Structures are given as C-alpha cells and as structure tokens.
C-alpha cells in the first residue's frame, strides 16, 4: 500500500472520487437525450449517431484494466489527475467539434479519461482507506455514478430543449477544473518502485475481445448483419482465449487471470456483471416506457429516475456500514431479490401501471442498487488474493462497464427481435408494439437477478483484517 490518509485528506479524497464518478455517470446518460439533435446537426442517420455513446462505453471497457495496471506501477494520483484532465479537455473538444469524426475522436479520448478515473477510484479506496472503511468508500463510487447517471436524462432534456446539445459536454468543464486541484492536494504522491514491463500484447487482445464481443451482441438482431455478428463472436472468443493463454504464461501479465480459478471470486465478478447487465439494459428502456406507455414528458421521466438516485444515496451509506459490520453475503442476496422484484413489476403490470406503482418500482430499483454498491463491490476485493486486491478493485469497474455495455446491447437486440422493430425508428413504435418487446426484456432481467441471488447465497463471507 502507498499508505492510509489522515481524516482530513480521507474526506477530501472521497469528495474527489464522488465528483469524478458523478461526472462519468452523468456523461454516460446525458448523451442519450441529445443523440437526435446531434444527428441532425451533423447530418448523420440514427445508426451512425449511436456511436457517440458506443465508442465511449467501449473505450472504457477495453482500457480499464490497462490503466489499473499502469496506476499500480506508476501511481494512482498520476492516473487520476491525468484522467480528469483528459476528460475535461476532451469535453471542450466535443463542444467545439464541427465535424462528426472530430466528435467521435473526442468521445474516444473522453472514454480514455473516464477509464483512468474508473481505474484509480476503487484503487484509492483499497490503498488509502482502512479495511473497516472499504465498503463505505466503494459505496461512494456507486452513489456518485448512479446519481450522475440518473439525473443525466433530465438535465440533458432541459439543456437540449432550451440551449443546445453542446451544453451537455460544456457542464463537465467547471467540474473537472474544480476536481483536478483537489485531487492533487488529497492524493499522496507515488512512492517509486521497480516497474515490470507492460503487457502490451495482452492489452490488445483483451481490447479486441471486448470490442468485437459488444459489436456481435449489438448486431445480432438485424437480419442483414447476422453474418457480421457471427464473425465478430468468433473473433471475440479467439481473442479472449488468446488473452487467457498469454496471461497464464506471461512473466508480467496485464491481469492475473488465476484470480478467476477461485470459484468464489469468479461468482462475485459474475454477479457484478449480471446486475449491471440487468440494470443498464432496463434503464435504457425505461425512458421510452414512460413516454410511450404512460405519456410522460422527458423532464417527468427524468424526475422519476431521480427518485431512484436519491434512494440509492439515502440508503447507500447505511447499507455499506451495516455490511462492513455484519457481513456482506445476505446484502448481496437482497440486491438480487430487490432488483428482481422491480423488474418483475414492470413485466407483470407494465401494461396497466399507474404513477403510484411506477414510483414503487423505481424506489425498489434504487434500494437494489444501494445493496450492490458497498456490499457486492467490496466482496470482490475481500475474496481476492492479498497481493492482487488493488487489481481486484479495478475489476469492479470492469464488471460494471462490460456488464453495462453488453447488457444494453443484448437488451436492445432482444427488444428489436421481440417487438419486430427492425429498421423502425423508436419514435415510430406504438405503445402496444413497445410493450411486446419491453415485457420479455424485463423477464430476462428478472432471470439474471435470480442467478445473482443463487450465486450470492452460495459464496460465504471471508473475514477481512482490520
């Protein structure tokens, strides 16, 4: 460890992590609302403009472990500050972009900055907090990300409607300029140590596997793209298999894949992936559900999503503290049960759902996510080998981003298949057709949550040294 912080710097560090993750979460959702206006502004079609979101999440998933390894070797502080700076500068580049390819390039740089912050944030908790505060610190990450993600659609709708889409990126700049000096003050300088060579081939194989895997899932529902989807799936499997082989025999691997030989560790990692697949997949459809089935405006949908974020913020800290004290196993089981109940309500009563039942469903989603943040995330760290706990902390976000991007792609593909909406703009889909796709997607999310319940119950807590 680089050393625990005193009380003052600990609070300042947690504030930096909160603002960094809030900015990342906000950016991840606010763009969705602006995509139509961005497409019109650059004269591109719906499929093309979707890459404004896709390249961001894909870059995060492909480079997170790489930056975690670099942070471990060269300093968490350096990676966090560099990530904040890249994110801030690239946000300005997005605002000033006059060509579509410039915007896409800026979004890739934003994804790199977000990956640096996503790698450094959990590592700050593992390296600089005492073990008894670990779940508390990791809950800060979940709260910041979930609040940012939830308020994004509402803020984005207001900005696009009354100003322009450029403002969704402009609001990142003052936040970044505020957080950078705070990070320089709060985080300790890196203590120099011998640095093993970076596994560049492993990084490339992992990035290729993740990228083409997401591409395969996204294109699976389109008849004309089935061949592309199958080829991408084959490349994905080959790349990931080559990555595992490389890491097993490399003297200085990018990732110690032997972490996953432990069934408990693999089960918890899978839980983190599945819960993000379920949440992000359904979260992607909820705004359309509010608009088409309930007749809500974008601002009203944003307010309902804000309820979920507030619930997570209110319950996140008490749940994290309780899980630190009493054990995390049954809190993780509760996460699966609560989230599954919310998705089941959507599936069973979505066709006749009123605002009261919608509120209950959204509240349950917020409570479920509060159970995920501290208990499930810190559980992954406590089940890792002691020498790999910093890397395990960054695998938390890797599970989030892979699960989130893959879940969105899978649910979108499933929706297109079950609603028979191939080639139809979502704005032209009727409420009845939308529900034909929405209900099966919700039941799939319920099934994922039940797997989480079983796996969480099967894995016993491991005692963590004070």
N, C-alpha and C positions, 0 to 999 in steps of 0.2 A: 504494500500500500504506500501511497505518497504521503499519508498522514491525515488524521482526523482534524477537523477545524474546531476553532473555539465557537462559542454560542453565537456571537455577532456575525462572524463570517459564514456560519452554517445557515443562518436565516437569510443572509444575502445571497448565498449560493442557491438556496431553494427558490428564492424570488427570481433569480436568473433562469433557472430551469422552468419555472412556471410560465414566465413570459415567452421563452423560446418555444416551448411546446404549444402554448396558446397560439403563437404566430403561425407555427406549422399547421396546427389543426384548422385554424381559420382559413389559411390559404388552400387547404385541401378541399374545403367545401364551398367557399365563396365563389370559386371559379365556375362551378356548375351553373349557377344562376345566370352568369354573364355569357355563356357559350353562344347562344343565339345572336346576341349583339356583336360579339367578336367575329362570328362567321360572316355576318352582314358587312361589317366594317372592312374585312379583308377579302370579301367576295369568294369565300370557300364554302363547300357544302357541309352538311351535318356530320358525315363520317369523318371528313378531314379535320373539322374543328375540334372533334372529340380528342384529338391527340394533344391538345393543350392540357388536358387532365392526365391522359395516359402516360405521356413521357415523364411527367413529374413523379407519379407513383412508381413507375417502372425504374427510374433512376434511383429512387430511394431504396427499393428492394434489392437492386443489383449492387449497390456500393456500400451499404450499411456495415457489413462485416469487414470490408476492406478498411473503412475509416476507423472502425473499432480497433483493429489490429494496429493501425498507424497511431491512434491515440494512446494505446497501451505502451507503444515503443517510444514515441516522441513527445507525449504529454497531452493530457486531457484538456488542459487550459488552452493550449495552442489550437487544437482541433475545434473546440467550442467557439473560440473567438473568430477563427478563420471561417467557420460555417456561418456564424452570424453576419460577418462582413460580406461573404459571397451572397447570402440570401438577400441582404439589404441592397447591394449594388445591382444584383440581377432583377430585383423588383423595380428599380428605376429603369433598367433596360427594357422591361416589359411595358412600362408606361410610355417610353419613347419610341417603341418599335413601330416602324411604318411599313414593314414587310412581314408577311406571315412567317417566313422562315426565321426571321430575327426573333420573333416572339417565341417560336419553338426552341430556338437555341438558348434564349434567356430562361425558359422554363426548365431546360436540362440543367443549367447552372444553378437555378433555384433548387432543383432536386438534389444536386450535389451538396449545396449548403445545408439543406434540411437533413440529408444523410449524416453529415458531420455532427449536427446538433443532436440528431437522434441516436448516434453512437455515443456521444460524450455525456448526454444527460443521465442515463442509467449508470454509467461508469462513475460519475460524480457521486451518486448515492452509495455505490459499493465501496469506492475508495475513501471517501471523506466522511461518511456517516458511521456511527457505531452500529453494530448488528441489531440492537434493540430498536433502532430508528429506521431500519431498512424499508419495511412496508410503508411507513409514513412517507419517506422520501419518494418511493415509487408511486404512491398514490398521488403525489403532487404532479407527476408526469401524466397520469391518466386524467386527472381533473383538468389540467391545462389543455391537453389535447381534446378532450371531449367537449369542454366549454367552447373552445375555439371552433371545433367542427360544428357544434350545434347552432351557434349564433351566426355562422357564416352565411347561410341562405337568407336570413332576414336582413342582415346588413347589406349583403350583395344585391338583393332585390331593391332596396332603397337607393343604393348608390347608382345602380344601372338606370333606375327609373327617373331619378331626379338630377343626376350628374352625367357620368358616362362609365363605360366598363374600365377605363384606365384607373379609376379610383380604387378598384378592388386590389390593385397592386400598390398604389400610392400609399395606402394606410400602413403598409409594412415598414415603410422607411423611418418614420419617427419612432416606432417601437424598436427597430434594430439599432438606431443611433442611441437610444436610451440604454439598451441592454449591454452593448459592447463594453462601455467603460465599467459597468457594474461587474461584468464577468472578469475583466482584468483585475479588478480590486478583490473580488470574492475568492477566486480560484488560486490555489498555490502554484508557484512555478514548478516546472517539471524537474525532478532530480535525475541527472544524467545517468544512464546505464547503457551497457552494451546492447546494441540493437541487432537482432538477427536479420538476414536478408528477407525482403518481402516476397511472398509467393505470387508473382505476377501471373503466371500461367493458371494457378488455382483461381485467382480473382477473375480472370477472363472466362474460364469455364463456368464458374458459378453465375456470373452475369449473363452469359449466353443461355444457360439453362433456365434461369428465372424469366428472362425477357421473352424467349420463344414459347415458354410454357404459358405465360399470360396471353400472348398472341394466339396460341392454339385455343385456349378457352374462349377468347373473345370472338373468334371467327367460326366457332363450331355450329352456330345456329343458322348460318347463311349458306344456302344451297350452293351458290357459286364459289364459296370459299372452303368447302369441305376438304378438298384435296390439300389446300394450304394448311388447314387445321391439322390434318393427319401428319403431314410432313413436319410441321412445327412441333407436334407432340413427340415424334420420333427423335428429332434433333434435341429436344428438351431432355428426354430420357438418356440419350447418349452423352450429352454434356454433363448432366448430373452424375451419371455413373463414372465418367472420366474424372470428374471433380473428386468424388469419393476415393477413387483409386489413387489419384495424385496426392490427396491429403494423407492417406494412410502410409504412403512411402516417402513423402517429402520430409527432409530433415527439419525444415522450419515451415510447417503448414500455415496457411491462412486461417484455417479453422480446425481445431482438434475434433474431427468427426467421431473420435472414440467416445466423446461425451454422450453420443446417442446410443452407445451399446448398453447403457444403463436404461432399463425399461421405464423406471420412474421418471427420469429426466425426459426421455422421448415422449412419454404420455403427457407430461405437463406442457411441453413445447407444442404438441399436437392440440391440446386444449386451447392454448393461446391462439393458434392459427384458426381453429374451428370457430371460436367465439367471435373472432374478427370477421371471418367469412360470413357468419350469420348476421352479425350486426351491420356491417358495411353493405352487404347485399340488400337487406331490407331497408336500411336507411336511404339507400339510393332510390327506392321506390316510394317511400312514404310521402315525399312532397307531391308526387303525381297522384297518389291515393287521396290526399287531402283536397287537391284541386278537382279531380275528376269525379270522385265518389261523394265527397262532402261539399263541394262547391266553395272551398276556402280560397282566399287570395294568397299570393306568395308571402306577404307580410304576416298573415294569420297562421300559415303553416310554420313560418319561422318562429312565431311566438310559442307554438306547441312544442317545437323542437327545443326551444329554450327551457321549457319546463323540465325536460329530461336532463339537460345540463345542470340546472340548479339542483335537482335531486341528487345527481352524482356528486356535486360539490358539497352539499349538506351532509350526505351520508358517507362520502369517501374517507374522510379523516377518522371519524369514529369507528368505521369498519376496519380500517387499516390498523388502528391502535388495538382494537379488540383481537384481531387476527395475530398481531405480534404477541399478545398476552396469552391467548387461549389456544392458538394453533390455527392453521390456515385451511386444513382439509375440508371441513364442513362449510366454510365460507365459499370455497370454490364449487362445492356441490350446490349451494344456494344460488350461485351465479348462473349455473346452467338451468336450474329449476325456474328462477325468476325470469330470465330471458326467454326460456321456452314458453312460459305462461303468456308473456306479452305477444309473442309471435302466434301462439295458438288463438288468442283473442282476435287478432287480425284475420286469421284464416277462417275461424268459425263464425264470427259476427261482422266481418268487414262489409258485407253487403247491406247490413241494416244498422251499422254503427252510428251512434249519435255522438255529440261532443263530449258528453259525460264519460262514455265508455272509451272514447279516444283518449281522454285525459288519463283515465286509469291505466290504459295500455302504455302510454308514453311514460307515466310515472314508474311502472314496472320495468321498462327499458332502462330508465335512469338508475333504479336501485340495482338491477342486474349488473350494470357497468361499474357501479361502485364496488361490488363484490369482486369484480375482475381486477381492478387496478392494483390495490395493495396486496391482497392475499395471493392471487394467482401469479402475478408477476414476481413477487419476492419468493414464491415457492420454487420457481425455476432456478433462482440463484442458490437457494439453500440446498438443492439437490445436485448441484454441480460440484465437481472436484474443486478443492480449495484453490489450487493454482490457476483455475480457469473461471473463477467467479466474475472477474471483470468482463471476460468474453461472454459468459452466460448472460450478464446484464444487458449487453447489446443484442443478444439473441432475442430478448423480449421484444424490442422494436422490430427486429427482423421478422418475428412471427406476426406482429401487428401489420406490417406493410405487405408481406407476402399474402397473409390471410385476407387483408382488406382489398387489395387489388385483385386477387384471384376470386374472392367472394363476389365482388362487383361484376367481374367478367362472367362468372358462372351463372349468377342470378339473372344478369341481363340476357344471357343466352337462353336460359330456361324460360324466362318471360317471353322472349321472342317466339320460341317454339310452341309454348302452351297457349299463348294469345293469338298465334298465327299472325304476328305483326311484322313479318319480314318485309323490309323495304318500305314500311309505313312510318312516317314521322310520328313521334309520340304525341304531338299536338293534335293529330287527326284520329287518334284511337278513342273510341267511345268508352263510357264508364263500364258497360257490360263486357266489352272485349278486354278492357284493362283488368277487371276482376277475374276473368278467365285465366289470365296469366299470373295475377298477384297471389291468389289463394294457393296454388301449388308451390310457389316460391316460399310462402310463409310456412307451409308444412315441411318443406325441405329444411328450413331454418330450425324448426322445432326438432326435427330428427338430429340435426347437428348438435343441438343443445342437450339432447338425451345422451348422446355419445360423451359429451363433456361431463355430464352427471356421473356416468358409469366410470369413466377414467379417473375423475377426481376422487370418487369414493374408494377406488382401488389403491390409490397411492397414499401411503401413510406419511405423516409429517416427520421431518427429520429435525432433531434438536440443533439449534444454532448457538454457537458460543457467544457469550456476552462480550 
